[in-house]
Amino acid sequence: MMSPAVLSAAALFGFVTSITPGPNNMMLLTSGLNFGVRRTIPHMLGISVGYVILMFAVGFGLGEALRSWPGAFLALKLAGGAYMLWLAWQIARSAPPADKEGRGEGEARSKAQGPRGPMTLLQAAAFQWVNPKAWVIVVTAVATYVSPDTLVRDLLLITLLCGLINLPSIGVWAVFGAALRRFLADPGWRRVFNVTMAALLVLSLWPLLVTRI
């Protein structure tokens, strides 16, 4: 069995990397504010599911393949960066729900104002595959805590441990966002918040794009 010291270290790693700011948590904070915790649950579950699947894929050789082909990870970072810029634009231009409901305008105008709802489970899970931070986290976890001699056992333990820690850790951000609703009830202030979160999402790209695995 894996030693308690290694499991404790892996648990701390999973907690710190999950609860600290990053693209996922910035989007959950925004979703919690704009749509509430209940509607954001599929988004949270999708992040954890995608995180677990990605860790299994890296553990069974995908991480080594990317290390041996640096151009592939560069392409992944560029694609992920472009997608996050698009998400930031959608967040920045999204109108608060109260704003939309009071306008009574057509479907085309509503769509032009940004996303009408939070990410779905599948969308959030797929996002992890183009999220550079997710790749760095899972590659580091596998390289640090999984022994090649006991690959399957260690990978199962670490993935299960980190997956269980990830969901409540990221959920804190959605809850915090929902708690801000009473303080940002005014549509103008909520729009300022959305633009601020979009800017932070863009800023989070810099350390991720310069990181190597």
C-alpha positions in Angstrom: 0.0 0.0 0.0 1.0 3.6 -0.6 2.4 5.1 2.6 0.3 7.6 4.7 3.0 10.2 4.1 2.7 10.0 0.3 -1.1 10.0 0.5 -1.1 13.0 2.8 1.3 14.9 0.5 -0.9 14.0 -2.6 -4.0 15.1 -0.7 -2.4 18.5 0.1 -1.3 18.8 -3.5 -4.8 18.1 -4.8 -6.4 20.5 -2.4 -4.0 23.4 -3.1 -4.1 23.0 -6.9 -7.9 22.7 -6.9 -8.8 25.6 -4.6 -6.3 28.2 -5.8 -7.3 30.7 -8.6 -7.3 29.5 -12.1 -9.5 29.4 -15.3 -11.9 26.8 -13.8 -12.4 28.7 -10.6 -12.8 32.1 -12.2 -15.5 30.7 -14.4 -17.2 29.0 -11.4 -17.2 32.2 -9.4 -18.8 34.0 -12.3 -21.3 31.2 -12.9 -22.3 31.1 -9.2 -23.0 34.8 -9.3 -24.9 34.9 -12.6 -26.8 31.5 -12.4 -26.6 30.3 -8.8 -25.1 27.2 -7.3 -27.8 24.7 -8.4 -27.5 25.6 -12.1 -23.7 25.5 -11.8 -23.5 21.9 -10.4 -23.1 20.3 -13.9 -20.2 22.7 -14.5 -18.6 21.6 -11.3 -19.1 17.9 -12.0 -17.8 18.3 -15.5 -14.5 19.8 -14.2 -14.0 16.9 -11.8 -14.9 14.3 -14.4 -12.6 15.8 -17.0 -9.9 16.1 -14.4 -10.1 12.4 -13.5 -10.2 11.2 -17.1 -7.3 13.4 -18.0 -5.2 12.1 -15.1 -5.9 8.5 -16.2 -4.9 9.4 -19.7 -1.7 11.0 -18.6 -0.9 8.1 -16.2 -1.2 5.6 -19.0 1.2 7.3 -21.3 -0.2 10.5 -22.8 2.0 12.7 -20.6 5.2 11.0 -21.9 4.0 11.3 -25.4 3.6 15.1 -25.0 7.1 15.3 -23.4 8.6 13.5 -26.4 6.7 15.8 -28.8 7.0 19.4 -27.5 5.2 20.8 -30.5 2.0 19.0 -29.4 1.9 20.6 -26.0 2.6 24.0 -27.6 -0.3 23.5 -29.9 -2.4 22.5 -27.0 -1.5 25.6 -25.1 -2.2 27.8 -28.1 -5.6 26.2 -28.6 -6.4 26.4 -24.9 -5.4 30.0 -24.8 -7.5 30.9 -27.8 -10.5 29.1 -26.3 -10.1 30.8 -22.9 -9.9 34.2 -24.7 -13.2 33.4 -26.3 -14.7 32.4 -23.0 -13.4 35.6 -21.4 -15.1 37.6 -24.2 -18.4 35.7 -23.6 -18.2 36.4 -19.9 -17.4 40.1 -20.4 -20.3 40.7 -22.8 -22.9 38.7 -20.9 -25.8 40.6 -19.5 -27.1 39.8 -16.1 -30.3 37.6 -16.1 -32.5 40.5 -14.8 -31.2 42.6 -17.6 -32.2 40.1 -20.3 -35.6 39.3 -18.9 -36.6 43.0 -18.9 -35.8 43.6 -22.5 -38.2 41.3 -24.2 -36.1 41.3 -27.3 -35.5 38.5 -29.9 -33.5 35.4 -29.6 -30.7 36.7 -31.8 -30.1 39.7 -29.5 -30.0 37.6 -26.4 -27.4 35.3 -28.0 -25.3 38.3 -29.0 -25.1 39.3 -25.3 -23.3 36.2 -24.2 -24.0 32.8 -22.8 -27.6 32.1 -21.7 -26.6 29.5 -19.1 -23.6 27.9 -17.3 -21.4 25.3 -18.9 -22.8 21.8 -19.2 -21.1 18.7 -17.7 -19.8 17.7 -21.1 -18.5 21.1 -22.0 -16.7 21.5 -18.7 -15.2 18.0 -19.0 -14.0 18.7 -22.5 -12.5 22.1 -21.4 -10.0 20.3 -19.2 -8.3 18.9 -22.4 -7.5 22.4 -23.6 -6.8 23.8 -20.1 -3.0 24.2 -19.7 -3.3 24.4 -15.9 -5.1 21.1 -15.8 -2.4 19.4 -17.9 0.4 20.8 -15.7 -1.4 19.6 -12.5 -2.1 16.1 -13.7 1.4 15.6 -15.2 3.0 16.8 -12.0 0.7 14.6 -9.8 1.4 11.5 -11.9 5.2 12.1 -12.1 5.5 12.8 -8.3 3.1 10.3 -6.7 2.8 7.4 -9.1 5.5 4.7 -9.2 6.1 2.9 -12.5 6.4 -0.4 -10.6 2.9 -0.1 -9.2 1.4 2.1 -11.9 -2.2 0.9 -11.9 -2.6 0.8 -8.1 -0.9 4.1 -7.5 -2.8 5.8 -10.4 -6.1 4.6 -9.1 -5.4 5.8 -5.6 -4.1 9.2 -6.6 -6.8 9.8 -9.1 -9.6 8.8 -6.7 -8.0 10.9 -3.9 -7.5 14.0 -6.1 -10.9 13.6 -7.7 -12.7 13.5 -4.4 -10.8 16.6 -3.1 -11.3 18.5 -6.4 -15.1 18.7 -6.3 -15.7 20.3 -2.9 -12.6 22.6 -3.4 -13.8 24.1 -6.7 -17.4 24.2 -5.3 -16.3 26.8 -2.8 -15.9 29.2 -5.7 -19.4 28.7 -7.0 -20.8 29.1 -3.5 -18.8 32.3 -3.0 -20.1 33.6 -6.4 -23.7 32.9 -5.4 -23.1 34.7 -2.0 -22.1 37.8 -3.9 -25.5 38.0 -5.6 -27.1 40.0 -2.8 -24.2 42.5 -2.9 -24.2 42.8 -6.7 -28.0 42.8 -7.3 -27.7 46.0 -9.4 -27.2 45.0 -13.1 -24.5 47.7 -13.5 -22.3 46.3 -10.7 -22.9 42.8 -11.9 -21.7 43.8 -15.4 -18.6 45.3 -13.8 -18.0 42.0 -12.0 -18.3 40.0 -15.2 -15.8 42.2 -17.0 -13.4 42.0 -14.1 -13.6 38.2 -14.0 -13.1 38.1 -17.8 -9.9 40.2 -17.3 -8.7 37.9 -14.6 -9.3 34.9 -16.8 -7.1 36.5 -19.5 -4.4 37.3 -16.9 -4.4 33.7 -15.8 -3.2 32.7 -19.2 0.3 34.2 -18.9 1.8 31.8 -16.3 0.1 28.9 -17.9 1.3 29.6 -21.5 4.9 29.9 -20.3 4.9 26.7 -18.3 6.4 23.5 -19.6 5.5 19.9 -18.7 
